[in-house]
Amino acid sequence: MSMAELMRAVASLPAEQQNELAAFLLHLRLQHDPAWRTEMARRIDDNEPTHWTTLEDWKKELAASGEEG
């Protein structure tokens, strides 16, 4: 499949599937970013609860940014 064919196929997808594909592509891109991987490992290994984000706070931040799903 050529890039043009792939782009046409993606353009014809419903918005929800385009969003899912965009998230997947971002995930792939970030997996190749050593700085991002290092930062995520640091955050996952952080044992200090005061540094953690609650689900409620995350939802508020997401809503404030206008990116609610």
VENRA-V684056 format. One record per residue. N is the residue number from 1. D_FIRST is the distance of its C-alpha to the first C-alpha in Angstrom with 1 decimal. Layout:
n=N d_first=D_FIRST
n=N d_first=D_FIRST
This chain:
n=1 d_first=0.0
n=2 d_first=3.8
n=3 d_first=6.7
n=4 d_first=8.2
n=5 d_first=6.1
n=6 d_first=6.5
n=7 d_first=10.0
n=8 d_first=10.8
n=9 d_first=10.1
n=10 d_first=12.2
n=11 d_first=14.7
n=12 d_first=15.4
n=13 d_first=16.3
n=14 d_first=20.1
n=15 d_first=21.7
n=16 d_first=22.6
n=17 d_first=19.1
n=18 d_first=18.0
n=19 d_first=21.1
n=20 d_first=20.3
n=21 d_first=16.9
n=22 d_first=18.7
n=23 d_first=21.3
n=24 d_first=19.0
n=25 d_first=17.4
n=26 d_first=21.1
n=27 d_first=22.1
n=28 d_first=19.7
n=29 d_first=20.9
n=30 d_first=24.5
n=31 d_first=24.3
n=32 d_first=23.9
n=33 d_first=26.9
n=34 d_first=30.1
n=35 d_first=32.4
n=36 d_first=30.8
n=37 d_first=30.9
n=38 d_first=34.5
n=39 d_first=35.5
n=40 d_first=34.0
n=41 d_first=35.9
n=42 d_first=39.0
n=43 d_first=38.8
n=44 d_first=38.2
n=45 d_first=41.1
n=46 d_first=43.4
n=47 d_first=46.3
n=48 d_first=48.1
n=49 d_first=47.9
n=50 d_first=48.9
n=51 d_first=45.6
n=52 d_first=43.5
n=53 d_first=42.1
n=54 d_first=43.0
n=55 d_first=40.6
n=56 d_first=42.8
n=57 d_first=42.7
n=58 d_first=38.9
n=59 d_first=38.6
n=60 d_first=41.1
n=61 d_first=39.3
n=62 d_first=36.0
n=63 d_first=37.8
n=64 d_first=39.5
n=65 d_first=36.2
n=66 d_first=34.9
n=67 d_first=31.9
n=68 d_first=33.1
n=69 d_first=30.5
